[in-house]
């Protein structure tokens, strides 16, 4: 009977950890997407400020990437990395339409 209670306690701890992890990942991705949406709207007025917003989002992504990699699958992580790489190319290449479209996704 003790093993049953111990197993139930472990499951509850894992459930709480999963819920907190999901909430943190959602909040983190929400912050990144909000910064990128702002960069998309700033593209019309100032390309430099839009690039700065995208660079800030990329810096935030890099600062928390290792911890997020522990919690997430590698496919979405690689897609996010590829998206930021494309933003760098579009921003430096002066392709405002492609830059804004990618930020708005």
MOJOKA-V376319 format. One record per residue. N is the residue number from 1. RES is the residue in one letter. PHI is phi as a letter, one per 30 degrees, with the letter a starting at -180 (* if undefined). NEAR is the number of other ideal C-beta (glycine too) atoms within 12 Angstrom. Layout:
N,RES,PHI,NEAR / N,RES,PHI,NEAR
//
This chain:
1,X,*,7 / 2,X,d,8 / 3,X,d,9 / 4,X,d,10 / 5,X,d,11 / 6,X,d,12 / 7,X,d,13 / 8,X,d,14 / 9,X,d,14 / 10,X,d,14 / 11,X,d,14 / 12,X,d,14 / 13,X,d,14 / 14,X,d,14 / 15,X,d,14 / 16,X,d,14 / 17,X,d,15 / 18,X,d,15 / 19,X,d,14 / 20,X,d,15 / 21,X,d,19 / 22,X,d,16 / 23,X,d,15 / 24,X,d,20 / 25,X,d,25 / 26,X,d,17 / 27,X,d,16 / 28,X,d,25 / 29,X,d,26 / 30,X,d,16 / 31,X,d,20 / 32,X,d,33 / 33,X,d,25 / 34,X,d,20 / 35,X,d,29 / 36,X,d,37 / 37,X,d,23 / 38,X,d,26 / 39,X,d,38 / 40,X,d,32 / 41,X,d,19 / 42,X,d,26 / 43,X,d,32 / 44,X,d,17 / 45,X,c,15 / 46,X,b,15 / 47,X,d,25 / 48,X,d,18 / 49,X,d,20 / 50,X,d,34 / 51,X,d,31 / 52,X,d,20 / 53,X,d,32 / 54,X,d,40 / 55,X,d,23 / 56,X,d,24 / 57,X,d,35 / 58,X,d,28 / 59,X,d,16 / 60,X,d,24 / 61,X,d,29 / 62,X,d,19 / 63,X,d,15 / 64,X,c,24 / 65,X,d,23 / 66,X,d,12 / 67,X,d,16 / 68,X,d,26 / 69,X,d,19 / 70,X,d,14 / 71,X,c,23 / 72,X,c,24 / 73,X,d,13 / 74,X,d,14 / 75,X,d,11 / 76,X,d,17 / 77,X,d,24 / 78,X,d,15 / 79,X,d,17 / 80,X,d,32 / 81,X,d,21 / 82,X,d,16 / 83,X,d,29 / 84,X,d,32 / 85,X,d,18 / 86,X,d,24 / 87,X,d,39 / 88,X,d,20 / 89,X,d,18 / 90,X,d,27 / 91,X,d,33 / 92,X,d,18 / 93,X,d,15 / 94,X,i,15 / 95,X,c,21 / 96,X,d,26 / 97,X,d,17 / 98,X,d,21 / 99,X,d,34 / 100,X,d,28 / 101,X,d,19 / 102,X,d,31 / 103,X,d,37 / 104,X,d,23 / 105,X,d,20
//
